[in-house]
C-alpha cells in the first residue's frame, strides 16, 4: 500500500466516523487533534482502526499529537512502523 492509498483510507474513515464538515475541506495537513476533529476518545478509536487496518502496534508513547494530528503525520507514522 503506497502513501496515497494510506492517506485515502484514513481520510475515508475519518470522514465516516468523526468529521461532520465538507469532506473536500479535509486535507492531509488538516489538524485533527488541535482543532477538535479528534478528541481523546476518537483518538483511541482511530488508533484501533490503524492497528487493525495496517497491522501495526502503537506503544503508549506513540499516541500523541506528533503522530496523530494530521492524516500526513498518521501516514508517516504507519510507514515508519511498517518498515521496522
N, C-alpha and C positions, 0 to 999 in steps of 0.2 A: 504494500500500500504506500503510495507516494504522499508527499506533503499536501498537495491539493485535495486528494481523496480523504486524508485525515481531517483537514480543515472543514471540508464539506460535511462529513459525517458528524463532526462536533457541532457545526452550525445547525444542521437539521435537528439534532437532539435538543440543543439549547432553545431553538425557536419553538419546538413542540412542547417542551416541558416548562420553560422558565420565562421566555421573552414575550411580552404582550404587545410590543410595538411592531412597526413595519419591518418585516424580515430584511428588506433591502437596506435598511439602515444599520444592520448588524454586520460589521466587518471583522476581519481577522484581528484588527487592532482595537476594537471597541473594548473599553474597560468593563469587566464583568463584576468584579467584587467591589471596586471602589465607587462604582455608580449604583450599586444595589441591584443589578440584574440577578446576581447570585448573592444569597445570604449564607450564613453558616450552615444551615440545613441543606440548601440546594447545592452548596459546595461539596458536602459529603455525598449527596446523591450523584453528582457528576463524577466524583471520584469512583464510586461504584460502577457507573456506566463505563468509564475509561478502563478500569481494571478488567471488566468483563469483555468489552469490545476489542480492546487492543492487547489483551493478555499480558499486562504488566502489573506490578505491585508497587503501591505507594508506601513509603516509610512515613512515620508520623511527621517528621520534619519536612516532608515534601509537600504537605497540604498547606500552602501559603500563597500570598499574592504573587510571589516571584514565579510560581508555576501555574497559577490558575486565574490570573487577572485578565487574560485575553485568549482568544482562540489561537493566536500565534504562539503565545507562551505555552499553552497546553500542548500544542503540536510539537514544539521544540522539546518539551519535557518527554513526550511519548517517544520521539525519535531517539533522544539520549538514552532512555530506559531500555528501548528495544535493542540498542547497539551494545549494551553491556553484557 
